[in-house]
Amino acid sequence: MSSLKSSDSAPRSSRSWTQSHTALVGTVMLSLSRLALGSTAASAVVDVMATPMGAPLTETRRKRLTIATISDNLKKMDYAVRGRIAIEADRIADELSSKEGGSKHPFDHIIYTNIGNPHAVQQKAITWPRQVMALLQLPDALGIDHPKVSELFPEDAIKRAREMKKALGGHGIGAYTHSKGVREFRQDVADFIENRDHAAKGSVDVENIFLTAGASEAITMLMSALIKDSNCGVMLPIPQYPLYSATLDLLGGHKVGYYLDEKTNWGLNMKELERSLAEAKAKGINMVGLVLINPGNPTGQVLSANEVKDIVTFCAKNNLVLLSDEVYQENVYREGDEFFSSRRAADELGLIKQDAIQLCSFHSVSKGVMGECGQRGGYVEMVGIDSEVNDCLYKLAASKLCSNAPGQAMVSLMCRGPSPGDASYESHAMEKKAVFEGLKERARLVSDGLDSIPGFSCQPATGAMYCFPSVQMPPGAIKASNERGFTPDTLYALDLLQTTGICVVPASGFGQEEGRFGFRTTFLSPESKHVVDSIRDHYEAFCSKYSN
């Protein structure tokens, strides 16, 4: 069979025939379009059809993808953590870095307390995982097989890198992996869960674990499976992390809030859960799941074992898939508190053995003491999910080929660090403790400092990375915000940013009770004391500015 040739290399007669044929087809299409579309729509087709190949199209051609034609769900979707205030902060940061714009502001840099991004605010990377990652990234001749490698890296890092490269099929982290993630890395996750929860050896199945690009991707994957149609609803804590509300908006599902009790340090109230569920069912909503965030984001509370067991029992009784966000499980600061996983609760209640609970638990390398947000590593472990559903989720994961291999590797290193007796064991433990103690101290400093400001109320941050104070708004601020078309705490956050350079997230982006205003701030920054002092001074000026 002869291959087709380009028109440039075709004989003159062939080119003439091609041109005539193209003209004929164009005429026929134009006639059909006039019949099908009418004269007005056909005129647009005329402009396009009449444009010679390679020539610019006329302005009469309408773009297909515009703000008018884009998905309504996408337009509705809102992710407050990187919303209006963060965008304004980036704009100001650009001005500060320019010669002309730097003098416009009464500060010389932006303090980003809007997002839990530890390394961006000077938290140091833990050494040993980065040493192993460096060896994974390097070609063997420059890394694990280099004659002087032992002079540059500790033996336990070299040994682990060799082991991980073998698990990667000898290809390193530049090749695609299994769509669920490298099996040996998933086994590290399974062993980690069993050790953490005092579960029976072998009770966690690696085939029920997916390694993902951060916990966020896993959450989106499971919610995509849960929301079959627009009548499906998921219970969300109020306040909640905006990923959940944004994803539900995108998928077209119902957001059904259950309020946490601020007066009891954002505690759970089972009567409130019953109320929320009953009202949703009365509206005809098909309730399919419940989100639990423990330790809390944005609220910073740590739930007791009994509270977690109450939630697990509630979900089992009401046939709700429990989505348990546990990415801050290492961030528990108050003496006597302990992270208690939803999986452990379900196991101790006998619900796993009875196949009476459907539970998806999420974890990430982005939080804890590693803070490796940019590595994009996370996992979901599923309990009680049928194999046919697992297969569909695998299909969804396979459509993206796999999560990034460096992120998978970092999950493995988070779940299995150096062993006692290894060269790096003591230094690794000391580095982690130093980061933890810094977080613990700043949690106290920021929550106590904010709570001491007249007009503020801030619950103790006993976990996670955030404080979520309520702020009394002066009457003029409420009036001014209404006139400008956004919430009073958005006005406050914007004024705070433009006056001090401190970027927080308005509490309205997380959900809150009617009439409450406030914001979320991290306590990651080494400038945390300055942040509290600046917020104190600004609030006094803000109240004076908007007194009436």
Disulfide bonds with the S-S distance in Angstrom:
none
